Every structure is written in C-alpha cells, then in structure tokens.
Amino acid sequence: MTVAATRFPGFCRDCLAGQPAGLRRCRACGSPRLVYHDELNDLTLAHIDCDAFYAAIEKRDNPELADKPVIIGGGKRGVVSTACYIARIHGVRSAMPMFKALEACPNAVVIKPDMEKYVAVGRQVRTMMQDLTPLVQPLSIDEAFLELKGTERLHHDPPARVLARFAQRVEREVGITISIGLSYCKFLAKVASDLNKPRGFSVIGAAEALDFLRDKPVRLIWGVGKAFAETLERDGIRTVGQLQTMEETDLMRRYGIMGKRLFHLSRGQDDREVHPNDPAKSVSAETTFFDDISRYDDLVAHLRRLSEKVATRLRKSGIAGHTVVLKLKTADFKGRTRNRKLEDPTMLADRIFRTGMELLRKEADGTKYRLIGIGVSDLTDPGRADPPDLVDPAAARRAAAEAAMNTLRDKFGKASVETGYTFGKSGPERFHGKLTLKSSGRDEEPAE
C-alpha cells in the first residue's frame, strides 16, 4: 500500500492525495470530493454502476445535448429505457410509459436506443474492470460487482483508491461517469452505489450496517418488490428496523424462504460471493406495440419474430432451455406470465414458437395487449436438445428448414429470409423491441 493509503483516514477523489480527518476540501487541490471512513482501507467488495448509461453515451457523442433533458426510449407506446439526470428532475423514470414521461418533461429530446453502440461501450468498461481484478460479476450491460481482495500488491494501493482511480480512467477514456459503492457484502455495496449518484462514491462498513439500515423502507431489501412490500405493510412492517427485531423462525413461518432473506439482509448479513461469468438464467425477447393488439393472428406474427430472436441467441450462446415462458402486458399495464416445461430442452425457434402459440391461444380472448414477450428458462447444455419427435414427423422437416434459414441469415443478414408468419404481417418498423439475457435476476442487453 502507498504511504498515503495507510497514513490518512481519507483521500481526495480528484487528485488521490491522502487527507487528515476533518477537512472539507482537499489540502492539495481544493476539491470538495473527499472520502472518509473508518473502514476505508479494509473493504474490498464493490458495486460499480454507470450513471444514466444510455443517455450519457448519447450526450458524449452529441455535445449539444449536454444541458438538455434526454430520454432514451421507443415511440409513443414504448417505455423509457434511460433518462438523463436533467429529465429525472422532472419526474422521468426508467420503465415509465413514454407518454407519461413526455407529459412530465415535454421538452425532452427522445432518442431511439442504439443497442449495438451501448453494448460496445459496456464491453469497453467491463474490460477495464477486469484490469483491476479477475473477479468481476456483471449484473447488466452497465453494472457489475467486483471483489478486490488480495489486489493490494498488484496495484500498490487499497481497493478504495484503486476504484477512485478507475472512475477517473472511465471518465477520461470512455467519456461517461460511474458511481461506486464499497462495502463488505454485495447487498450493501449495491445499496451504497445508489446513495450519491451521479459520480458517487459511498462506503458502508460492517460497524454501521445495523444503524444505517434501521430507518430504511423494506423496499430497500433485494427481492422486495411492490406487491411484497404491500404484503409486509398489511402486516405492519414498513421499515428494515422492524425486521431487525423479529426472529428468523417467525419470518420464515410467515413468508417462507423470503423470510430467511428478510432476516439476514435486514442485519446486513450477505455471504454471496462474487462469481465471474455467472451463468444466464433465461433468454427472452419482447416488444411493445405502438397500438394495442387483441387479434390472435396479429399477436402470432410478433410471437414468431421474437421466437426467432430467442433461438438465435440460444444458438450463438450454445445453450438450450427446458421451459418456454410467454409474457403479456395488457393495455392497463397488468402483466400475465404463462409457462410450459418441455419434455426435452430446445434451442429451436419452431418449438419455442409453437409452444408459445398454445399458451397464447388461451390468452387471446379479446383482451387488448400492449406488449408480448417469449423466452426460455431452466437453461442447460444443448447436447440433449431437440431429439427426433416421433409424434410429429413434420418436426424434423421444420428443423431442417430452420437450419437452412439460419445459414442464409448468417451469410446474407437477418432480413434475407422470412416465414409466412412474419412476412408482410408486421415489419420491424412497426414495433419497438428488445432482446434480453437474464443473469443473476437482472436483465442484460446482449450483443447480437
């Protein structure tokens, strides 16, 4: 470790000079961006999150947008993928319907997502993370956990200063900013990275964990969504501090395995380790329509196209899935999820599509839908995928046709071949969609 790291209880995030306790500005450069913490030189687990990632890239590439509210999203019926911090001041949030976002911020500049560009930048940042430590576990295209234990000899600095230097490098070489959370466990590192965005650097140590968590709402706990938070509130539980007073057996009796999570995370106890290349849990694709759709035939056209996207990703990733999952969202934003487990895993668009059609047929009851998605879960090795179907002899011919289509598309592009389900039904210009690879419970936008 450097002398500065071991001698002083804090440092400046701009010039990295060590700082004695009690200063409000750096004694070397005058910056107010100082970091102090009693455990600063001992903590090694970090969560790094790029700030307003998609919007930050667009502002980087077009300086005229620097002082303007920017929303990344698709069409009047789409949703907000990312909003810059200026737009967020007006109340715009990720996943907000676009029409509501524009009501809140009518002067916003709306930009259609450019996933190819965003993925390239995400990979650039991830490669830079791997220069710090081999233990990098991505959560999505723009965030990851890092474990820097044992890297002091390599970097000649404790993790806190290494991370501050990394933030400077990202700003200098990539042209975007990041926020850093440093702690002793994943849960609190993730919480810390959200505390002071953008360009944040927050630290939560073991000694303060209970006090820090006590007055926080239960929604802070990983896995507690809106519906479960309402259940807890009906039971009189609103804060993490209330959970800290309850016994584990009582929480498990009430809430099952989730009760165990509530007990431990409310006390800052999280023994999950950082695992690089954490395997994907599902692969899916979905699209939001410009106009609500209720007719089965119209929905099927989209379902076929999405099934082909999912199958392409499975094929390129060398994985197969046991369970087909259909996702729908009604015009009033209510979600429906239906799934069916297959006897054998699949990586074929044909099987994904035909299973999805069977699930969809029961839901096409006149209800108007604004979104449809299809995916596979229970991922596995493709070695046992798609054996000969003795019940449906035509399946082999369809599989051979699909293989031929894949060969043509790989050589001449995706638009070179279409099926009867999609040709002339609803071209790609008619809808806004995304392809997702879900890993560790989060959605990641992968490269195609």
N, C-alpha and C positions, 0 to 999 in steps of 0.2 A: 504494500500500500504506500501511497505517497505520504510525505510528512504532513501535507495539508489535510489529508483524509483522517489521519489519526490524531492530529493535534487539536482540531477545531470541531465544535458540535454542529457546524453548518457550513454551507458553501453558497456561492453565487451561481445561479443557473446560466448567467450570460458569460462571465469570464472564468468561472470554476474556481475562483480564489476562495480559500478557507476563511471562515468568518467566526470571530468570537461571539459569544452569546450576547443577545440584547440589541444588536444593530438592526436598524430598519432599512438601511441602504448599504450596498457593498462598499467597503472601505477602499477598494481598488478602482472600481469603475462607476460607482454611484448608482447601480441598478437596484431597484426595489425587489427584484425577483430572487429572494433568498430562501433557502430551505433549511429548517432546523427540526431536529427530532432526536430524542434520547436514544432511539434505536437505529438511527440513520445509517450507521456504518455496519450494522449487523444483519439487516433484512436483505433477502436475496430473490424473492418471488415478485414478479412484476406483471401488470397487465398494461399493454400499450394499445391505444385506440386512436386512429386517425380522426382529426376534427372535421366534421361535415364533409366526409371524404369526396363524394362525387362533386359536390358544389365547389369544394376547394380546388379540385383539378380544373374545373371549368373556369374558375376565376384566375387560376395560374396561367391558363392558356389564352385568356382574353382579359387583359388588364382593365379594359373599360368596364368590366363587371365588378371591380373591386369594392365599390361603395354602394352597389345596388343589391336589393333582395333577390336571391336566386333560388328557384325551386327546380329540382330535377324530378321529372315525372312524365307521364304519358297521357295526353289528351284530356278532354273534359270528363271522361268516365274512368280515368286511371286514378292512381293514388300517388302520394308524394313518396319518392324513394329517399330523397335527402333534401333538406332545406339549409341554406347558409344561416349563420347566426343573426344576420340582419332580419331575415324572414322570420326566424324563430321569435324575435322580439314582438312581432305582430301576431304571434299565436300559431304559426305554421309548425306542424309536427310530422315526423315520419309516419307513413301509413295512413295519413289523413286523406280522405277523398279530395280529389283535385278541385272540385267545385267549392268545397268548404275552404280550402287553402286560398283560393283566389278571392273568396269573399273576405277573408281575414286580411289578405295582402294583395289588393287589386293591381298594384304597380309592380308586382314581381315579374322577373324575367323567367319564363318557363323554358327549360331545355330538356329535350328528349334524351334519355340515358344512352351513353356510348359505352356499353359494357366492355367492348374489346380494349378501349383505352384505359378504363378503370382497372381491369384485370391486369394489364401490363404494369401499371403503377403499383398495384398491390403486390405483384410479384417482386418488383424492384425493392419495395420497402421490406418485404419478407426476407429477401436475400441479405439485406443489410442487417436485419435482426440476427440472422444466422452467423454473421461475423462476430456477434457478441457471445453466443452460446449455441451449442447444438440442440439444446432443449428448448425448442420453440414449438408451441402448440397453437396453430391458427384456430380461431373461432369463426372467422368470416374473412372476406376479402380485405378488410381494413382493421382487424384487431387480432391480438394473439396474447397468450401467456408466455412468459419467459422465466426460466429458472437459471440464475446466475451464480449459484453456489459453487465454489471452487474455481471461479474465474479470476480471482484477485491477482494471482501470479501472472496470468496471461495479459491482463490489462493494466497491471500495476496501480490499480485503484479499486475501491469497493464498488459494489453494484450501483449504488445511488449516483455516484459521479459518472460512472460509465453510461448510465441511462441518460443523464443530462447532456453528456457529450453526443450521445446518439441522437437526441432530439435536435441538437444544433445541426448535425450532419444531414438529417432528413430535410430540415428547412433549407439548408444550403444547396443540397444536391437534387432533391426532388421538387422542392418548391411548395410543399404543404406543411401543415403543423400537426403535431401529435400531442396527446395527453397521456400522462404516465401515472399509474397507481402502484405503489410499492408497499408490500406487506409481508406477512409470514405465511399466508394461505391464499388460495385462489379467490375465495368468496370476497375477502376484504380488499384484495388487490383490485378486483373488478369494481367494487364499490368506490375505492379511492380514485380510480381513473375518471370517474364521473363528477367528482366533487368540485373541480375548479376549471372546467373546460371554457374556452379553448386554451391551448398551450399550458395545460395544467401539470402540476407535479405535486401529488398529495401522498402522504405517508400515514399508514395506520399500523401501530405497533401492538404487540401482544398485551402489554401492560394496560393499555387504554381501551381495548376492544369492548369489554362489557359496558363501560361508561359511554363509549361512542354510540353503541347500538341501542342503548336503553330507550331513548325517546324517539327512535325512528319508527315509521309506519311498517306494518307487517309486509307490505308490498315490496320492501327492500330485499326480502329474502328470496334467493334464487328459487324459482318454481312456483311462487305465489302470484298467480295471475289475478285478473279482475274477479272472476267467478269465485275462486277460492278465498280471496280477500273478503268478499261479501259473506261467505260462509263463516269465516272467522269473526267478522264483525257481528253477525247474528248471535254468535256465541259469546259476545262481549270482549273479544280480543282485537285490539286495534294497534297496539304498539309491540315492538320487539321486547321491551322491558317486561310486559305481562307474560310473554313466553318464558322469560328467564326465571320466573318464579314458579313455573309448573314442572311437574315430574315427567320424565320421559315415558313412563308406563301410561300415564294419564293421556298424554298427547297421542301416543300410538293407539290407545283404545278408541280415541275419538276420530283420528284421522289416518290410521293405518301407517304405512311406510312413510308417508309425508310427515306424520307426527315426529318420527325419528329425525328427519331433516330439520324440522322446526326447532326441536330441542337443541341440536348441535350447532346449527348456524346461528341461532339467537345468542349463543355463547361464544361465537367466533371460533368454533371448532370445525375445521375442514381439513381432512387428511388427503384429499385428492392431490395427486402428483401431476407434474407437467409431463405429458407424453407427446413427443413429436409424431407427426403423421398419424394422428388419431383417425381410425377408420371411419368412413362415412356410415351413417345410419340409414339414410334413404336418399333416393334420387327422384326429383319431381320437376314438373313444368306446369305453369299455369298462365292464364291470360284473363285480362279484364276487358270486357266489351265496351264499345262506345255507346251502344244501345242495348237495353235488356233483351234477353233471348229466352223464349219459352218452348219453341218447337223442338221436338226431339231431333229431327233431321238436321236442323241448323247447329245444334249442340254437338252432334256426332262429327260434323266436319271439323270443328275445333278439336274435338277429342282425338281424332286421328292424327292431326298435325302434332299435337302435344305428345302423343304416344311415340311418334317417330323421334321427337327430340329426346325423350327419356331413353329410348332404345339406343340412340346414337351415343349418348353419354355412357350408358352401361357398357356398350361395345368398346368404346375408347378407353374406359377405365378398367376393363377386364373383370367385371363383376356381374352378378345376376341377383334377382330378388325373388323371395318366396311369396310376398303379399302385394297385391295391387290395391292402391288407395285412390279413391275418387274424392275430389274436393269440389264443393259448390258453395257459392255465396249468393243469397237471394237479393232482390232489389232493395230490401230494407236492411241489408248488411248482416243477415243472420247466416251463420255457417252451417253446412252439412258435410259430414265426412262419412264415407262408406268404404269398407274394405273387404277383400276376399283372399283367403290364403289358398295358394295353388298347391297341387299335389307335388309338383316339381318346380324348381326355380326357373325363371325365364329371363332372357335378355332380348326377346323378340318384340318388335312393335306390334305385330299381329296379335300375339297373346295378350299383351297389355291392353291393346285397343278393344279386343273382343270381350275381355273381362270387364273393362270399363263400360262398354255398351250395355252389358247385362245389369251392372249396377245403376247406370244412368236411366235405363228404361223405367225403373220403379220410381225415379225422382221426377221424370218428365210428365208431371200431372197437371200442367198448365201454369205452374209456378214460374215467375219471371226471374231469371238469373242474371247477375252482373259479372260473375266470374266462374270459370271452370278450371280444374286442375286434375292432373293424373300423375301417379308416381308409383314407385315400388319401394318396399321396406324389407326388413329381415334379409339384408344383403349377405351374399355368400360367394364362394368360389364358383366360377362358371362351368366347372368340369361336369357337373350333373345337370346342367340346364338344358331344357327343351329336348327331352328324349322323343323318339317317334311316337306319334299319337295313334294308337290302334283304333280308337273310337271315331276319329275324324281323319280319314286317309288324305283328305284335301289339305290338311295342315302342312304336310311335307312339301307340297307344291307351293303353298303360300310362303313357307320359309325359304325355299329356293328362290322364289321371285323377290323376296325381301333382300336376300343376299346379293342378287344381281342389281337391285336398285341401289344398295349401299355402295357397290363397286362403281356404278355410274356417278353417284353423287360425290364420292371421294375424288373422282377424276375430273368431273365437269362442274361440280358445285351443287348446292342443295336444291336449287330450283330446276335442275335438269330433268328430274322425274317427279311426277305427281301421281297419286292414286285417284281412283274415281270418287273417293270420299271427299277429297280436298280440292280437286281441280275444278275451278270455276265456281266454287261454293263461297269461299270467303278468303280472299287473298291476304297475304301478310300485312298489306297496308290497312286492313280493316280492323286490326286489333293490336293491343299493346300487351306484350307477354314477357315472361322471364323464365330462365332456366335455373334451377337451384340444386345445389348439392348440400344436403343437410349433414352437418358433422357436429357432434357434441351438443346436440339440441338447438343449434343455430343454423340459419340458412346462409349458405355461401354462394355467391355468384361465380361460377367457374368459367374458365375459358372453354370455348367450343372447339 
